[in-house]
């Protein structure tokens, strides 16, 4: 049975392709949604770009017929743009909020076309509650929802015989077929544990083909002064330093070392190995497309409040003393040498970025569409590292289940060019670790 899906404004601003995400069912866009989209179209933000894409798509469909009666979608459904003046309860008067006008369209469709189930799609939690109170079926828009507990961790533990652990150390390789019942996942980290001696263990990673276990890259003396302090940090360095892996995702709570490890590995690959031309670092200016024009100064001055955590980590890696800082030494030395480039994500769109080591910090605040936009900028020879804390999300349009980082981990799981690790143990300080656990 076909259904009528009524879309809220935030759905189309979240994903401009949402019009094509409901198979052959019919889509209704309230005229009030078009009005709200019109308010965003001049913004230089991601929302503004999405608003323009939606307007352009609907206008293209308009060329094939009348939107008031319905035009055919490539999916086999029908797109209609409608309005309604159906009365709502006095507490939800039409003159109070645009949201209520949109609800009136959903209620009108539900009552006028009872032969087709009417489903209101919105990312607004309160609006879903209001819709439910009016007897309208309401759902969130999540094509790739996955709970935090279900997100791929990137590693597994296996109990094996003493001989297998010794064989791995001796041969520096172990065929997956010798591990018994194990699901082969390319770039999956494996912790081998002796069945008889809990202290007799070995760490390895499935090769990109997923058919054998290989030893980790050895980090002797640390990377730019950073030495891994736990198992997961050791796994992270293995991914960050492997040029075969073009996409690395790292998730973990505050203080687990995500940003510091990524920066140390990036500087090592750019400065010492010369495997990349430059280290490009960015993070969302919350929200992603928020215009930084209202801040004083040039682009660097405007970015400074948002990028200060990056600057702090770089200066830590440079091992600058207070005396050095008083003498004017800072992260700017690396920028002046064209080793590091700090770029707002707003300016990455449309670029092709070859031969660079790209770090996107706080990626949990990105939408799946924004993540796709960033990843597709990567040119030949470029490596992309995305880090984030799935429990610290500031973007009201995403949550721990449907944000861009979770989406990316889920979609790239098992791909030979990508690797993921979840960092669990905080190493910033005892206080920071306790706060992350109990607050």
Secondary structure, DSSP 8 states (H G I E B T S, - for coil): ---EEEE-HHHHHH-GGGGGSSTTSEEEEEHHHHHHHHHHTT-SSHHHHHHHHHHHHHHHHHTTS-TTT-EE-TTS-EEEEE-------GGG-TTT-HHHHHHHHHHHHHHH-TTS-EEEE-S-HHHHHHHHHTT-EEE---TT---GGGS--SEEEEEE-HHHHHHHHHHSEEEGGGG-S----TT-EEEEEESS-TT-EEEEEE-TTSSEEEE----TT-BTTB---SHHHHHHHHHHT-TT--EEEEEE-TTS-HHHHHHHHHHIIIIIS--SSEEEEEE-BTTTB---TTSSSSHHHHHHHHHHHHHHHHHHHTT--HHHHHTT-STHHHHHTTSEEE--GGGTTT--B-SEEEEEESGGGS-HHHHHHHHTTB-TT-EEEEEE-TT----TT--TTTSHHHHHHHHHTT-TTEEEEEE-S--S-HHHHHHHHH-
